[in-house]
């Protein structure tokens, strides 16, 4: 574990905030480095060397959203051409593409929000969202909400458990998983509520329309 974090810690120590920003921006563009490693490292640096926690959160949030949006724009502008490129097919295999497409069919644009909690599908989800011509403002908003829940947890874990990085990773993964399950459960309950109350609401609106159209005696 030390061999995994040591290069990041040394880099962040030399250039604290620029290094965190550039590393997370590169992660958003497909650099094969776990996003959580950089976030936990940033939290560790806050614990060990008293860097500002809030500055770290803001900088990491900005870098992540910018990187995600650049991938979204790449899909929006060059979707089909990039999908045919050999270098991109190595990153986005046919199996992964099919899985991401299935997520969009089941959950629609909400997939952008949930992708933040599941490593390995983020980059393809953001690319496919752009290729499907999702609105930019909606993408940024959903991505921001996901990052707002995810990013501070990882940084906090690195700071709070700075003397035990392995435990920080376990805590972060557990909390993020439980949070994702809770959000999915809430979304399911809300969907069931809409499904069972739709006939009643539809009948009520139809009654109101009839009353409006019926002339008074």
N, C-alpha and C positions, 0 to 999 in steps of 0.2 A: 504494500500500500504506500509506503514511503517513496518508492521509486516512481509511483504514479503522480504523487502530489509535489515532489521536490522540484521538478522543472517549473511548474506553475508558480510555486511559492517564490522561487528565486526570481522569476520574471516579474511577478507582481511586486516584489520588494523593490526592484530597480526602477520600475515605472508603474507605480500603484494603480492609478485610475485609467491611464491610457491602455495599459496592458489588459486590464479586465474588459474594457470597452472593445478593443480590437479582437480579443479572443472570442468573446461572445458574438460579435458581429460575424466572424468567420464561421462559428458554429451554425449560425442561422443560414449561412450560404453553403452548408454541406461539409464543413471540416469535420472529419471523423473523430471528434473529441466530445465526450459526454458533457453536455451543458452544465450538469450538476457539479462536475469536478471544478470548473471555474468558479461557480457560485459559492461552493463550500470553501474553496481556497480564499475567496474574497472575505467570507465570514471569519475564517481562521486568521487572516491578516488583521481584521478588526480586533480580534481577541488578543493576538500576540503583540501587535505593534500599534494598537490604538488608532487605527484608521477610523474615519467617520462611518458609522453604520448607515446613516441616512444617505450620505453621499454615495456610498457603495451601492445601495439599493436603487437609487435614481439612475446612476450611470449604467448599472447592469440592465435595468428595465429598458432604458433608452436603446442600448446596444441590441438587445434581444428583439425588440419590436422593429427596429430598423432592419436588422438582418432578415427577419421573417417577411417584412414588407417587400424587400428587394427580391426575395424568392417568389413572392406573390406576383410582383410585376413581371418577373421573368416568365412565369407561367401565363400571365395575361397577354403578354406581347408575342412570345415565341413558343407557345404551348406545344403545338404539333411538331415544329421543327426540332425543338429540344428533346422531345420524347423519342425521336428517331436517332438522336446522337448516341454513339457507342459509349462515351464517357458517362452520360447521364443514365443509360440503361444499367450500368454497373451499380449505380447508387439507388436507382428506382427499378427494381426487378419487376418482371411481369406479375409475379405472385403478390408483391407488395402493392403494385398498382391496382390489382383486382381487389385487394382487401380495402384499400383506401376508397376506391370507387363504391364499394359496398357500404362503407361507413357513411358516405355522402348520401346514398340512397335511403339509408335508415334514419339518419339524424339531420340531414340537410346541412345548412350552414353552421349549425351548432357543433359540427365536427371540428371546426377551427378552435373552438373553446376547449373541447375535451382533448385535443391532440397535445396540448401543453403538458398533460399529466401522464402521457405514455411515450417514453423515449423510443425512437426508431421509426415513428410514423410522422413526426412533426414536419420535416422538410417536404416529403411527398404530399402531405395534406395541404400545406400552404401553396405548393406549386399547382396542385390540382384545383384548389380554390380559385387561383388566378386564371387557369385554363378554362374554368367553367364560367368565367366572366362575373364572378361575385363582385359586388360593389366595394370599392376601396374603403370607404368609411365604415361599413359594416365589418369588414375584415379587421381593420385596425381596432375597432371597439371590442370585438370578440377576443382578439389576440391580447389586447390590453387587460381584459378581465381575467383571462387565464393566467397571464404573467403576474398580475397583481396578487393572485392567490398562491402561485407557485414559487416565484422568485424570492420573496421575503422569507419563506419557510426554509429554503436551502441556505440562504445567507445566515439566517438566525441559527440554524443547526450548526454551521461551521463556527460561529462565534460562541454559542452557548456551550458546545462540547469541543472547544478548541484543543483541549488536552487529549482528546480521543477521537480522531478523525473517523476511524472505522465505525464507531458508535454513532457519530453524526450522520454518516451515510445511511446507516440502518434506520435511524429515527426519521430522517428526511423521506426515505422511500416508504416507510410505514405510514407517515402522516399524509403524504401525497396520495397514496393508494386509498386510504380511508376517506380522504376528502373527495377523491374522484368517485368512489362508490356512493358517498352521501349525495353528491350532486346528481349522479345518474338516477339514484332512487327518487330524489326530489323531482327530477324531470319526468320520470315514469308516473309518479303520482299525479303530477300536473296534467300529463297527457291523458291519463285515465279520467281525471275530473272533467276535462274538456270533452272527452268522448261520451261520457254518460250524461252530461248536462246539455250537450248540443241539441238533442231533440226538443228539450224543454225551452231552451233559449230561442230555437228556430220557430217553435209554435207561438211563443210570445210575440216575436217580431212579426209573424204573419197575422196574428190577431190585431196588433197595433196598426198594421198596414190596412187591414179590412175596415177598421174603425175610422181611419182617416179618409178612406175612399167612399164610405157609406154616407149619403147625404142626410143631414139632420131633418126631422119631420117639421 
